[in-house]
Amino acid sequence: MPLPEAITQIFKRKQKSYKMVLILSLIEELRATSQDRVSYDRVKERFLNYFLAKQERGHRVDQPPGRELWKDAPKSQLKDIINSPINALSHILFVNSEDNTIGFHSQIQRQLGEEELSQLEQIANEELDSYNAALQRFSLQSYLERIMAEYGTAKNETFAEHALGTLFRRTLPSELKALPFIDEQYKVQGSVGQGNWATVPWLAILDKRITETTQHGEYVVYLFAEDMSAVYLTFNQGVTVPIQQKGRKEGYAFLRNRTQEIRELLTLSNMNKDENIRLVNSGLGQDYQVSTVAYIKYERGSVPNDEQLIQDLGNVIEDYRLYVETVSSTDEEANDEEVELLPQAAEPLKDEQVTSILHQIQAHIRRQGFFFPEHLIENFYLSLKAKPFVILAGISGTGKTRLVKLFAEAMGATRDNGQFSLIPVRPDWSDPADLLGYKDLSGRFQPGPITKVLVDARQPENRHKPYFICLDEMNLARVEHYFSDMLSVLETQEWREGAIQTQDLISPTLLDTPEDQQTYGGLGIAENVFLIGTVNMDETTHPFSKKVLDRANTLEFNYINLQQYPDQSEQVEANEGPDAAELNHLFLRSDYLQLVDAYDVNKELVVRTTERLVKINALLEDIHANVGFRVRDAICFYMIYNDRYKLMSEEEAFDWQLLQKILPRIQGSHSSVRRVLLNLIKGAIGNGAGVTVDIDDLMEDAAPLYLKWATGKTPPVAKHPQSARKLAFMLRRLEEDGFTSFWIS
């Protein structure tokens, strides 16, 4: 019986060798156990053992990211690696997190008898053998010919995680760095576009002494013609900054003058020094044509052998080296002129300017007649900076939605310019299609409300503008049902080409037409998009799972001073720094995605914060509310940003994080919950407050403690006052109602 098409096509797009090895590991475990689903850990072990064995025998295999040897890869990295092919094969495979098993979906399993399983095994082995054979010897000729042969077809396929993207961004840079004349002073970088396929893909070699970006300076670069008829090895100049700074007409004149100067300076032997390079007729391709100093053209189907290609590249690199040494020896005045061309559009603020900007934002909010508790704006900012998903909780009418709108407005993001979007959540939302979109009966994709914003945010002219999406009353429907895809994709954030990118949100199966593929293909959550949900907790709404709480800071709006009145006389101090309304998205974008990104510089703060969390986790384990690495990292990032920008004291910042990341996880009716609350409030009060917390005495009656925060009383001085007050209310609920939760206190 022939294999189903869903099976035969799974290796059409390579994802390194991971897909093939995963399928083979799964088949081996299925046969060993004679079960329909098997231990996920055993499959991961087989997966890892394959690469370990190959490397021990001296074979070249795909390396774990950032490492040469598989034996050096930590278990956490193995999980991330294997998740990639599992996600890519999710239409045929499932992983059950509850019992930690993996297998084929039931409808696929029914079509896989022993004969079909053997066919699949044979296909996987053939694909793997073919893939590994290509790894054994680097052939620049075959790579260039392959790109020209496949790029046209690839542009009609999903952008994210495509094999050609991996080839440009990882494989080719790694292979070129191994050449003897490309040493550590060079940076090798390739691109097929950012979010969408580039018209002119490129592979650049940059001397870090004069530039580390293709936006300015000089470098060596392979440029592929739009129609893939040829690839050009070029000595080139960055075009983005000169054109941004001078305009297209003057920018072109500047580039042509520089071209003549460089041609007079260097021999550029065996290279063409004319204007006949043909990439495209307009746009960035034409910019490349204007900026090209010299080139060698290789036509598709006639690319010379590897020896000639390597010799050509070596000659161009030698000219480049001579050029860099020449310009590096010029006087300081010439160097100053180069510095003036550095890009300014997406420059981050200096750390010392952040406080001033937040004061501007707070002043804008007050001018609109709204007041929020001390440090709430700083807390909101740090929460967004740590993770671009924040939940605002509290009773109705306390200004949750207004805070988002006014904060965005202060940064120049309004409903009129499309940078602020308010999306009311409907109670009948039960599927990600309600938010992301669906395929109609005609086969066209109908985008959901959030998809329209994401498409707009990723446009080249908008990629440095901040976009705010407010999901109003987001728990009117079950968040896990309609928001699950967003949460999952948010966890795939990674650095690519200096930007934070995620996996695709829209399944390729929903995009049948070329128009839909062009508009929605490769659509992820861009780094300039920030998600905020407002929630009320009452009989009409749904509670949150720990899966959601782990991924967000939860800011509470339950404590309101009604005796705050607009002050029309309030004046805003003149500010010599940047205007908040003109800021780019880097003001809010995360600087760290993994703790290792920040650890070296902030080691002492990270260790202090982690030691606190270890003690808290020991308490939470008794009620199964302990936290994992995701929460630890998010809290550390929050603390690091606070320390960098000097917004609050360390204790104040940790108080907010205890309140927002730990306490929302606590609920229950057992005596163990009471003991955890008492231990936490004891720590939140600290020493020197004149309050004695005897855990054993208070286990029977905690009223003497929580009544200190009763209405009308002055609460005791506490090390963490926000958390102490919340814990007192949670204790009161437990005492009076027999059940407590962060959400109902």
C-alpha positions in Angstrom: 0.0 0.0 0.0 1.5 3.4 -1.0 2.4 5.9 1.7 0.0 8.8 2.3 1.1 12.0 0.6 1.4 13.7 4.0 4.2 11.3 4.8 6.0 11.3 1.4 6.3 15.1 1.4 7.8 15.5 4.9 11.4 15.7 3.7 10.7 18.0 0.7 12.0 20.9 2.8 15.2 19.9 4.6 15.6 21.1 8.2 19.2 20.1 8.6 19.3 16.3 9.2 17.0 16.6 12.2 13.8 15.5 10.5 15.3 12.3 9.1 17.0 11.4 12.4 13.9 12.1 14.4 11.7 9.9 12.2 14.3 7.1 12.3 14.6 7.3 16.1 10.9 7.2 16.5 10.6 4.1 14.2 13.3 2.3 16.1 11.6 2.9 19.4 8.2 1.9 18.0 9.6 -1.4 16.9 11.4 -1.9 20.1 8.3 -1.5 22.2 5.5 -2.6 19.8 3.5 0.3 21.1 1.6 3.0 19.2 3.2 5.7 21.3 6.6 5.6 23.1 8.7 7.4 25.6 9.7 10.8 24.4 12.9 10.6 26.5 13.9 7.4 24.8 13.4 8.9 21.3 15.5 11.9 22.3 18.2 9.6 23.6 18.3 7.7 20.2 18.3 11.1 18.4 21.4 12.3 20.3 23.2 8.9 20.1 23.0 9.1 16.3 25.0 12.3 16.2 27.4 11.3 18.9 28.2 8.0 17.1 28.7 9.7 13.8 31.1 12.3 15.3 33.1 9.7 17.2 33.7 7.9 13.9 35.0 11.1 12.3 32.0 11.9 10.1 30.8 15.4 9.5 27.3 16.0 10.8 25.1 19.0 11.6 26.6 20.6 14.6 24.5 21.8 17.6 24.1 25.6 17.4 27.2 27.4 18.9 29.1 24.1 19.5 31.4 21.8 17.5 30.7 18.6 19.4 27.4 17.0 20.3 28.9 15.6 23.5 29.3 19.3 24.7 25.6 20.1 24.0 23.6 20.5 27.3 20.3 18.7 27.7 18.4 22.0 27.5 19.9 22.7 24.1 19.0 19.2 22.9 15.3 19.9 23.8 15.4 23.1 21.8 17.0 21.3 18.8 14.5 18.4 18.7 11.6 20.8 19.1 12.4 22.2 15.8 11.7 19.1 13.7 8.8 18.1 16.0 7.1 21.5 15.3 7.8 21.1 11.6 6.2 17.6 11.7 3.3 18.5 14.0 0.8 17.6 11.3 1.8 13.9 11.5 3.4 13.7 15.0 2.2 14.5 18.5 3.9 14.9 21.9 1.8 14.3 25.0 3.3 16.4 27.8 1.3 14.8 30.5 2.7 11.3 30.1 5.8 12.3 28.1 5.1 10.2 25.0 5.4 10.7 21.3 3.8 9.0 18.3 2.0 9.5 15.0 -1.4 11.1 15.0 -4.1 8.4 15.1 -5.2 9.0 11.5 -1.6 8.6 10.3 -1.0 5.6 12.6 -3.9 3.7 11.0 -2.2 4.1 7.6 1.2 2.8 8.8 1.4 -0.9 8.9 4.8 -2.7 9.0 5.2 -2.4 5.2 4.5 1.3 5.2 6.7 1.9 8.2 9.6 0.1 6.3 8.9 2.4 3.3 9.1 5.4 5.5 12.3 4.2 7.1 13.9 3.6 3.7 12.9 7.1 2.5 14.3 8.7 5.7 17.6 6.7 5.3 18.0 7.7 1.6 17.4 11.3 2.4 19.8 11.2 5.3 22.5 9.5 3.3 22.1 12.0 0.6 22.2 14.9 3.0 25.3 13.6 4.8 27.1 13.0 1.6 26.7 16.7 0.7 28.2 17.5 4.1 31.4 15.6 3.6 33.0 18.1 1.2 32.4 21.8 0.8 31.7 22.7 -2.8 31.2 26.4 -3.4 30.3 25.6 -7.0 27.5 23.3 -6.1 26.1 25.7 -3.5 26.0 28.6 -6.0 24.4 26.4 -8.6 21.9 25.0 -6.1 20.9 28.5 -4.9 20.3 29.7 -8.5 18.3 26.5 -9.3 16.1 26.5 -6.2 15.6 30.1 -5.1 12.8 30.8 -7.6 10.8 27.9 -6.2 11.6 28.7 -2.6 10.1 32.2 -2.9 6.7 30.5 -3.2 7.3 28.5 -0.1 7.2 29.4 3.6 10.0 31.7 4.5 10.7 30.8 8.1 13.0 27.8 8.8 13.5 27.2 5.1 16.6 25.2 4.1 17.9 28.0 1.9 17.7 30.4 4.8 19.8 28.0 6.9 22.2 27.7 4.0 22.7 31.4 3.8 22.7 32.2 7.5 24.7 29.3 8.9 26.1 26.7 6.5 27.8 29.0 3.9 29.2 31.4 6.5 30.6 28.5 8.5 32.2 26.9 5.4 33.7 30.2 4.2 35.2 30.9 7.6 37.2 27.6 7.2 39.1 29.0 4.2 42.7 29.9 5.1 42.5 33.5 3.9 39.4 34.3 5.9 40.6 34.8 9.5 39.0 36.1 12.7 39.1 39.7 11.5 36.3 38.9 9.0 32.6 38.6 9.7 30.7 36.3 7.2 27.0 37.0 6.9 24.3 35.8 4.5 20.7 36.9 4.0 17.6 35.8 2.0 15.6 38.6 3.6 14.0 39.5 6.9 10.5 38.0 7.2 10.0 37.8 3.4 12.2 36.5 0.6 14.7 39.1 -0.6 14.7 40.1 -4.3 18.5 39.9 -4.2 19.9 37.4 -1.7 23.5 38.0 -0.7 26.5 36.5 1.1 29.0 39.1 2.5 32.5 39.1 3.9 33.1 42.1 6.1 36.4 43.3 7.7 35.4 44.2 11.2 38.0 46.9 11.3 35.9 49.1 9.1 32.3 47.7 9.2 30.2 45.0 10.7 27.1 45.8 8.7 26.2 45.8 5.0 24.4 49.2 5.5 27.6 51.2 5.3 31.3 50.8 4.6 33.0 48.5 2.1 32.9 44.7 1.9 33.1 41.7 -0.4 29.7 40.2 -1.3 28.1 37.6 -3.6 25.0 39.1 -5.1 22.4 36.9 -6.9 20.4 38.4 -9.8 16.6 38.5 -9.2 16.0 36.0 -12.1 18.8 33.8 -10.8 20.5 33.9 -14.2 23.8 34.8 -12.6 25.7 35.4 -9.3 28.2 38.2 -9.0 31.3 38.2 -6.8 31.7 41.9 -6.0 33.7 44.5 -4.2 30.9 46.6 -2.9 29.8 49.5 -0.6 26.9 49.8 1.8 24.0 51.7 0.3 21.4 52.0 3.1 23.0 54.7 5.2 24.3 57.0 2.4 20.8 57.0 0.8 19.1 57.5 4.1 21.4 60.4 5.0 21.6 62.1 1.6 18.6 61.1 -0.3 18.7 58.8 -3.4 20.0 61.3 -5.9 22.9 62.6 -3.7 23.4 59.2 -2.3 24.0 57.7 -5.7 26.4 60.5 -6.6 28.3 59.8 -3.3 28.5 56.1 -4.1 29.7 56.7 -7.7 32.5 59.0 -6.4 33.6 56.5 -3.9 33.6 53.8 -6.6 36.0 55.9 -8.7 38.3 56.6 -5.8 38.5 52.9 -4.9 39.1 51.8 -8.5 42.0 54.3 -8.7 43.4 53.0 -5.4 43.3 49.2 -6.2 44.3 47.0 -9.2 41.2 44.8 -8.9 42.8 42.4 -11.4 40.6 40.0 -13.4 37.5 42.0 -12.3 35.0 44.0 -14.4 35.0 47.7 -13.5 32.0 48.8 -15.6 28.3 49.5 -15.0 27.0 46.3 -16.6 26.1 44.4 -13.5 22.5 43.4 -13.9 20.5 42.5 -10.8 17.1 44.1 -11.1 15.7 47.2 -12.7 14.7 49.1 -9.6 14.8 49.2 -5.8 17.6 47.8 -3.7 19.0 45.8 -6.5 19.6 49.0 -8.4 21.2 50.4 -5.3 23.6 47.5 -5.4 24.4 48.1 -9.0 25.3 51.7 -8.3 27.4 50.8 -5.3 29.4 48.0 -7.0 33.1 48.9 -7.4 34.1 45.8 -9.4 32.7 42.3 -10.0 33.1 38.8 -11.5 30.0 37.3 -13.1 29.2 33.6 -12.9 26.3 32.6 -15.1 23.9 29.9 -14.0 24.9 26.5 -15.5 28.4 27.7 -16.2 29.8 28.4 -12.7 33.6 27.4 -12.8 35.1 24.7 -10.7 35.8 25.1 -7.0 39.5 25.7 -7.6 38.8 28.7 -9.8 36.1 30.1 -7.5 38.4 29.9 -4.5 41.2 31.6 -6.4 38.9 34.4 -7.5 37.6 34.9 -3.9 41.2 34.9 -2.6 42.2 37.6 -5.1 39.3 39.8 -4.1 39.9 39.3 -0.4 43.6 40.3 -1.0 42.5 43.6 -2.7 40.0 44.1 0.2 42.8 43.7 2.7 45.0 46.2 1.0 42.1 48.7 0.9 41.3 48.3 4.6 45.0 48.8 5.6 45.1 51.9 3.4 42.0 53.6 4.7 42.9 52.5 8.3 46.1 54.6 8.0 44.4 57.8 6.9 44.2 60.8 9.3 41.6 61.1 12.0 39.5 63.7 10.1 38.8 61.1 7.3 37.8 58.6 10.0 35.4 61.1 11.5 33.7 61.5 8.2 33.1 57.7 8.1 31.6 57.8 11.6 29.1 60.4 10.5 27.6 57.8 8.2 26.7 55.3 10.9 22.9 54.6 11.0 20.8 56.6 13.5 17.3 55.4 12.7 17.3 52.3 15.0 19.8 53.4 17.6 18.9 52.4 21.2 18.7 55.1 23.9 21.6 55.5 26.3 20.8 53.9 29.7 20.8 57.3 31.5 18.1 58.6 29.1 15.5 56.0 30.0 14.4 57.8 33.3 13.8 61.0 31.5 11.7 59.3 28.8 9.6 57.6 31.4 9.0 61.0 33.1 7.8 62.3 29.8 5.4 59.4 29.4 4.1 59.9 33.0 3.6 63.6 32.4 1.6 62.9 29.2 -0.7 60.5 31.2 -1.2 63.1 33.9 -2.1 65.8 31.4 -4.9 63.5 30.3 -6.2 63.5 33.9 -5.1 60.0 34.8 -3.0 59.0 37.9 -1.4 55.7 38.7 0.4 54.5 41.8 4.1 55.3 42.3 6.5 53.4 40.1 3.6 51.8 38.1 4.8 53.3 34.8 8.3 52.2 35.5 7.0 48.7 36.4 4.9 48.5 33.2 8.0 49.5 31.2 10.3 47.0 32.8 7.6 44.3 32.4 7.3 44.9 28.7 11.1 45.1 28.4 11.5 41.7 30.1 8.8 40.1 27.9 6.6 41.6 25.2 3.4 40.2 26.9 1.9 41.8 30.0 -1.5 41.2 31.7 -3.3 44.1 33.5 -5.7 42.7 36.1 -8.2 44.4 38.4 -11.7 45.6 38.9 -13.5 47.3 36.1 -13.0 51.0 35.6 -9.5 51.3 37.1 -7.8 52.5 33.9 -6.2 49.3 32.6 -7.1 49.9 29.0 -6.5 53.6 29.3 -2.9 53.0 30.6 -2.1 51.0 27.5 -3.6 53.6 25.2 -1.9 56.6 26.9 1.5 54.8 27.2 1.4 54.0 23.5 0.2 57.5 22.6 3.1 59.0 24.5 5.4 57.0 22.2 3.6 58.2 19.1 1.5 55.0 18.6 -2.1 55.8 18.0 -5.2 54.2 16.5 -5.0 56.7 13.6 -1.5 55.6 12.5 -2.3 52.0 13.1 0.4 51.5 15.8 -2.2 51.0 18.6 -4.9 48.4 18.2 -7.7 47.6 20.7 -9.1 44.1 20.1 -12.1 43.3 22.2 -12.2 39.5 23.0 -15.5 37.8 22.5 -16.8 35.1 24.9 -17.4 32.6 22.0 -13.7 32.6 20.9 -12.6 29.0 21.2 -9.9 28.6 18.5 -6.8 30.5 17.3 -8.6 31.1 14.1 -10.8 33.7 15.9 -7.7 35.8 16.5 -5.4 34.8 13.6 -7.8 34.1 10.7 -9.1 31.2 8.7 -9.5 29.9 5.1 -12.9 30.6 3.6 -14.9 28.4 1.3 -13.2 30.0 -1.8 -9.8 29.0 -0.5 -8.7 32.5 0.4 -7.2 33.3 3.7 -9.3 35.7 5.8 -7.0 37.4 8.3 -7.9 37.8 12.0 -7.6 41.1 13.8 -4.2 40.4 15.2 -2.8 39.2 11.8 -3.6 42.5 10.1 -1.5 44.3 12.7 1.4 41.9 12.4 1.5 42.3 8.6 1.6 46.1 9.0 4.3 45.9 11.7 6.7 43.9 9.5 6.7 46.2 6.6 10.2 47.6 6.0 9.1 51.2 6.6 7.5 50.2 9.9 9.9 47.8 11.4 11.4 50.3 13.8 8.1 51.7 15.0 6.5 50.3 18.2 3.2 48.5 17.7 0.9 48.0 20.7 -1.9 45.4 20.7 -4.4 45.5 23.6 -6.6 42.4 24.0 -9.5 43.9 26.0 -11.1 41.6 28.6 -9.0 38.8 27.2 -10.4 36.2 29.7 -14.0 36.5 28.6 -13.0 33.4 26.6 -10.5 30.8 27.7 -7.2 32.3 26.9 -5.5 28.9 26.4 -8.0 28.1 23.6 -7.7 31.1 21.3 -4.3 32.4 22.4 -2.3 29.1 22.5 -0.6 29.6 19.1 0.5 33.1 20.0 1.9 31.8 23.3 3.8 29.0 21.6 5.2 31.1 18.9 6.3 33.8 21.4 8.5 31.1 23.0 10.4 30.6 19.7 12.0 34.0 19.9 15.6 33.9 18.7 18.2 36.2 17.3 18.6 36.2 13.6 20.7 38.7 11.7 20.7 41.1 14.7 16.9 41.0 15.1 14.5 39.0 17.3 12.4 36.7 15.1 9.9 33.9 15.8 8.5 30.9 13.9 5.5 31.3 11.6 2.1 32.0 13.0 0.0 31.1 9.9 0.1 27.5 8.8 1.1 27.1 5.1 -1.9 24.9 4.6 -4.1 28.0 5.0 -2.3 29.9 2.2 -3.2 28.4 -1.1 -3.0 31.5 -3.4 0.3 33.3 -4.3 -1.2 36.5 -3.0 -1.9 35.0 0.4 1.6 33.4 0.5 3.2 36.7 -0.3 1.2 38.6 2.3 1.0 36.1 5.2 3.8 33.6 4.5 6.6 33.7 7.1 4.5 35.9 9.4 5.8 35.8 13.0 5.6 38.1 16.0 7.9 40.9 15.0 10.3 42.4 17.6 8.4 45.8 17.4 5.1 44.3 18.5 4.0 44.4 22.2 1.0 42.5 23.5 -1.0 43.6 26.5 -4.1 41.9 27.9 -6.6 43.4 30.3 -8.6 41.1 32.5 -11.4 41.2 35.1 -12.0 38.4 37.5 -15.7 37.7 38.1 -18.4 35.2 37.4 -18.3 36.0 33.6 -14.6 35.3 33.1 -12.2 32.4 33.1 -9.1 31.8 35.3 -5.6 31.5 33.9 -3.4 28.4 33.7 0.2 28.5 34.9 1.2 28.2 31.2 -0.2 31.7 30.6 1.1 33.1 33.9 4.6 31.9 33.3 4.8 34.0 30.1 3.6 37.3 31.4 3.9 39.8 34.2 0.6 40.4 35.9 0.0 44.0 37.0 -2.8 44.5 39.4 -5.1 47.5 39.6 -7.2 46.9 42.7 -6.0 49.7 44.9 -7.4 53.0 43.7 -7.3 56.4 45.4 -10.5 58.1 44.2 -9.5 61.4 45.7 -7.1 62.2 42.8 -8.2 65.2 40.7 -6.8 66.6 37.5 -4.2 69.4 38.1 -4.4 71.7 35.1 -1.5 73.8 36.5 1.0 71.0 36.3 3.9 72.0 34.1 6.2 69.6 32.3 9.9 70.4 32.6 11.8 71.2 29.4 13.6 68.1 28.2 16.9 68.3 26.3 16.8 64.5 25.6 14.9 62.6 22.8 11.2 63.0 22.5 9.3 59.9 23.6 7.0 60.2 20.6 9.9 59.9 18.3 11.5 56.8 19.8 12.0 53.6 17.8 11.0 50.2 19.1 14.4 49.5 20.7 13.3 51.5 23.7 11.0 48.5 24.6 12.6 45.6 22.8 14.3 43.0 24.9 18.0 43.0 24.9 18.3 39.4 26.3 16.5 36.2 25.3 18.5 33.8 27.3 20.1 34.3 30.7 23.5 33.6 29.2 23.1 36.8 27.2 23.3 38.9 30.3 25.0 36.7 32.9 28.7 37.7 32.5 28.0 41.4 33.0 25.3 41.0 35.7 26.5 37.8 37.5 26.2 39.1 41.1 22.7 40.4 40.6 21.6 37.2 38.9 23.1 35.1 41.6 21.4 37.2 44.4 18.0 37.1 42.6 18.3 33.3 42.0 19.2 32.6 45.6 16.0 34.4 46.7 13.9 32.4 44.2 15.5 29.1 45.4 14.3 29.8 48.9 10.8 30.8 47.7 10.7 27.7 45.4 11.3 25.5 48.4 8.1 26.9 50.0 6.1 26.6 46.8 7.0 23.0 46.2 4.6 21.9 49.0 1.6 23.3 47.0 3.0 22.4 43.5 3.3 26.1 42.6 7.1 26.2 42.2 8.6 28.0 39.2 11.0 26.9 36.4 13.7 28.5 34.4 11.3 30.6 32.3 10.1 32.5 35.3 13.6 32.7 36.8 15.0 34.2 33.6 12.1 36.7 33.3 12.6 37.9 36.8 16.3 38.2 36.4 15.8 40.2 33.2 13.4 42.6 35.0 16.0 43.1 37.8 18.8 43.6 35.4 16.9 46.3 33.4 15.9 48.0 36.7 19.6 48.1 37.8 20.8 49.4 34.4 18.3 52.2 34.3 18.3 53.0 38.1 14.5 53.2 38.2 13.9 51.6 41.7 15.8 50.1 44.5 16.6 46.4 44.2 14.1 45.6 47.0 11.3 47.6 45.3 11.9 45.9 42.0 11.9 42.4 43.6 8.7 43.3 45.5 7.0 43.9 42.1 8.3 40.7 40.7 7.2 38.7 43.8 3.8 40.2 43.4 3.5 39.7 39.6 5.3 36.5 38.9 5.0 34.4 42.1 1.8 35.2 43.9 -0.6 34.7 40.9 0.4 31.0 41.0 -0.9 30.5 44.6 -4.4 29.2 45.3 -6.1 26.5 47.3 -7.8 25.7 50.6 -5.4 23.3 52.4 -3.4 24.1 55.5 -0.2 23.8 53.3 -1.4 26.9 51.4 -1.8 28.8 54.7 1.7 27.8 55.7 3.2 29.0 52.4 1.3 32.3 52.7 2.6 32.8 56.2 6.2 32.1 55.3 6.0 34.4 52.3 4.5 37.3 54.3 7.1 36.8 57.0 9.8 37.2 54.3 7.9 40.2 52.7 7.7 42.0 56.1 11.4 41.4 56.9 13.2 42.4 60.0 12.8 45.6 61.9 9.1 46.2 61.1 8.1 45.4 64.7 5.8 42.6 63.5 6.3 39.1 64.8 5.2 36.2 62.5 5.1 33.0 64.5 4.0 30.5 61.9 2.8 27.8 64.4 0.6 30.2 66.4 -0.9 31.8 63.2 -1.7 28.5 61.6 -4.9 28.3 63.8 -5.8 32.0 63.5 -4.0 34.4 61.2 -6.4 37.3 61.9 -3.9 39.2 64.2 -1.5 39.4 61.3 -3.7 40.2 58.3 -5.9 42.7 60.2 -2.8 45.0 60.4 -3.7 45.7 56.7 -7.4 46.3 57.4 -9.1 49.3 55.9 -8.3 52.5 57.8 -5.2 51.1 59.5 -1.7 52.2 58.7 0.1 49.0 57.5 3.4 48.1 59.1 6.6 49.1 57.4 7.7 46.1 55.2 10.6 45.2 53.1 8.2 44.3 50.3 5.1 46.3 51.0 3.2 45.5 47.8 3.6 41.7 48.3 2.9 41.9 52.0 -0.4 43.7 51.5 -1.5 41.2 48.8 -0.5 38.2 51.0 -2.5 39.7 53.9 -5.6 39.8 51.8 -5.0 36.3 50.5 -4.7 35.1 54.1 -8.0 36.8 55.0 -9.8 35.1 52.1 -8.4 31.8 53.2 -9.6 32.4 56.8 -13.0 33.7 55.9 -14.0 31.7 52.8 -11.9 28.6 53.2 -10.3 29.2 49.8 -7.9 31.8 48.5 -6.4 32.9 45.2 -4.5 35.9 43.9 -7.4 36.7 41.7 -10.2 36.9 44.2 -8.6 38.7 47.1 
